[in-house]
Amino acid sequence: MKKIVLFVLVALVTVFQFCSSSKKAASDSSHITYARNVQPVIQANCSPCHNPPQGRAKPLNSYDAAKAHADEILVRIKKSPEEKGFMPMRHPKLADSTIAVFEKWKETGLAE
């Protein structure tokens, strides 16, 4: 009888351990950071114009620069292509899911 109780106890501890780990992993993967989520979007859609030395526009090639201009970036990427100040200039509007990355990054504290 003691063996059965011990086995059940070990099985329950193991199950609960995996349940809590999976919740932590899911929340970690949804955490938006500059390096993991924002920087690749900027490099793919804002270069070379916002990437010195070849770009003449406001540099957005660092965390500090992107953080300092996060509000302006959001305003400009949310505009329609026919509106003045739309970004990325002369390119299609970014996908809503891409814009959502910037919104979530700002909402969650602009993590590096």
N, C-alpha and C positions, 0 to 999 in steps of 0.2 A: 504494500500500500504506500509506503514512504517513497518507493521508487517512482510510482505513478504520479504522486503529488509533485515530486522533484522534477520529473520530466515535463509535466504540464506547466510548472512554474518557469522552467528554462525556456520552453516554447513560447510562453506569453511574453517574457522579457525580450526574446529575440524578435518577435512580431512587432512589439511596441518600439523597439529600437529602430527597425527599418521604417516604420511609419513616420517617426519624427524626423529621420534623416531625409526622407523623400520630400517632406514639406519644406525643410530647410533648403534643399537643392532647388526646388521649384522657385522659392522666393529669391535665391541668389541669381538664378538665370534671368529673372525679370528685373533685376536692378540695372538701371541704365547708367553707364559711365561715359565720360568723354573718350577715353582710350579705346574702349571696347565697342561703343555704339555710334558715337557722334563723329569722331575723327575720320573713320572710314567714309562716312557720308560726305563730309566736307572735302576730303581728298578726291572723291569720285565726281562730285558735282560742282565744286567751287574753285578747283584748280584749272588752269594756272592763274586765273585772274586774281585770286585772293591768296596766292602763295608766292612770297618773295623769293628770288629777286625778279623773276619774269613777270609777275603780276603787279599792276599799278594800283589796283583797288586796295581797300582796307585789308591788311593782312589778317587771315583767320587760320594761320598755320600752327597755332599753339593753343594749349588749354586756356591760358590766361586771356588771350585775344578772343577766343570763342565765348568764354564766360562773360567777359566785359561787354560783348555785343549780342548776347543771347536774345534779349528782347527784340532788338532790331532784326536779327536773323529770322526770328519767328514771324514778325510782321511781314517781312519781305517775301518769305517763301509761302506764306498763306495767300498772297495777292494772286489775282488772275493774270495771265500772261499779257493781257492788253492794258493793265494798270501800270502807271508810272511807279518805278521802284521795284517792279517784280524781279525776283531772282529764282533760279539762275537765268541771267539775261541771255536772250537768244537761244534758249533751250526749253524743252517742255517742262510743265509744272511737275514738281516732285510728287510722288505717290503719297496718298493720304497716310499710309503706314510709315513712310519716311518722315513726314511732318510730325506724326505722332511720337516718333523717337525724340525729336527736339522738345516737344511739349512735355513729355514724361521726364526728360532730363532736367528741364527747368523746374517742373513741379516737385521733383524729388531732391532738389538742392544742388544741382549742377556738379555732381560728383566727378572727380578727376579719374 
